[in-house]
Amino acid sequence: MIVQNDAREGAVQLNAQLAARTIKQETVFGYSTHYHLLSPKTYSGLVILGGAQAAYETDKYPYLESEMDLCSAFIDADKPIAGFCLGAQILARTLGGDVAPNQQKEIGWYDLSLTEAAANDRLMMHQPRIFSACPFHGDVIEGVPRATKLARSEMTEWQLFRHGLKVYGFQYHAEANQELIEIMCRNNSEYIAANGIDAESLIDQSRAKIRDFERHCAEVLDKWLYLCME
């Protein structure tokens, strides 16, 4: 099951990989779904996507609490979870971690470094020790109790973490391809312009970098999908 937190920003690459594997997928919108009807018994895994909301703005967006409760239910049922950007922050808060505004927005292409723990991680063990990725966030995960940190950047210490063996939080957009990056840039053009970034310039820069990134994403997400099929 995929929980989408922005009407225009879906799980484009992940949708394609699910379709290629003929895995049935269902997408619900986080702000309008009936959470009492959703149960881990019905689904093999849970995906929480990004959005402009902040994970700590539960007074403004009360459904974020319902997303956290849903994450807790999947964790208790030992079902795989993948959270991306806001989804990773929701997952971090579900696990008792902290999320706060960062001093600087991390938007664009940055080098990520894998930790020593990544060498033994099922998803990341065969990935390059340093790779270029596309984060798109203004908030930052400050820590996640009982989680294993798998990747960091110079600006963001918790770029990727794992809880247990099946629950992953990606602060960067590992579900992205060129199509989704273009949607995010144009969907948030005023926001990124306020941070000194031109949306069309970032789109052009992405075209030169996207092939290696898409390959990385496809390999990593394919291994996560195996967790859902076990």
TAQUIKA-V292718 format. One record per backbone hydrogen bond with DSSP energy under -0.5 kcal/mol. NH is the residue of the N-H (numbers start at 1). CO is the residue of the C=O. Records with the same first field share a line. If there is no record, write none. Layout:
NH = CO ; CO
This chain:
2 = 26
3 = 47
4 = 2 ; 28
5 = 50
9 = 6
10 = 8
12 = 10
13 = 175
14 = 175
15 = 11
16 = 12
17 = 13
18 = 14
19 = 15
20 = 16
21 = 17
22 = 19
23 = 18
24 = 22
28 = 2
30 = 4 ; 28
32 = 29
33 = 29
35 = 33
37 = 34
38 = 35
42 = 39
43 = 39 ; 40
46 = 80
47 = 1
48 = 82
49 = 3 ; 47
57 = 54
58 = 56
61 = 57
64 = 61
65 = 62
66 = 62
67 = 63
68 = 64
69 = 65
70 = 66
71 = 67
72 = 68
73 = 69
74 = 70
75 = 71
76 = 72
77 = 73
78 = 75
79 = 74
80 = 44
81 = 166
82 = 46
83 = 168
84 = 48
85 = 170
87 = 84
88 = 85
89 = 85
90 = 86
91 = 87
92 = 88
93 = 89
94 = 90
95 = 91
96 = 93
97 = 92
98 = 143
100 = 140
102 = 138
106 = 137
107 = 105
108 = 135
110 = 108 ; 133
112 = 131
113 = 152
114 = 129
115 = 150
118 = 115
119 = 116
120 = 117
121 = 118
125 = 121
127 = 124
131 = 112
133 = 110
135 = 108 ; 133
137 = 106
140 = 100
142 = 98 ; 140
143 = 98
147 = 144
148 = 162
149 = 147
150 = 160
151 = 160
152 = 113
153 = 156
154 = 111
158 = 141
159 = 151 ; 157
160 = 151
161 = 169
162 = 148
163 = 167
166 = 163
167 = 163
168 = 81 ; 166
169 = 161
170 = 83 ; 168
171 = 159 ; 169
172 = 159
173 = 134
174 = 172
176 = 173
181 = 177
182 = 178
183 = 179
184 = 180
185 = 181
186 = 182
187 = 183
188 = 184
189 = 186
192 = 188
193 = 189
194 = 190
195 = 192
196 = 193
197 = 192
199 = 197
202 = 198
203 = 199
204 = 200
205 = 201
206 = 202
207 = 203
208 = 204 ; 205
209 = 205 ; 206
210 = 206
213 = 209
214 = 210
215 = 211
216 = 212
217 = 213
218 = 214
219 = 215
220 = 216
221 = 217
222 = 218
223 = 219
224 = 220
225 = 221
226 = 222
227 = 223
228 = 224
229 = 225 ; 226
230 = 226 ; 227
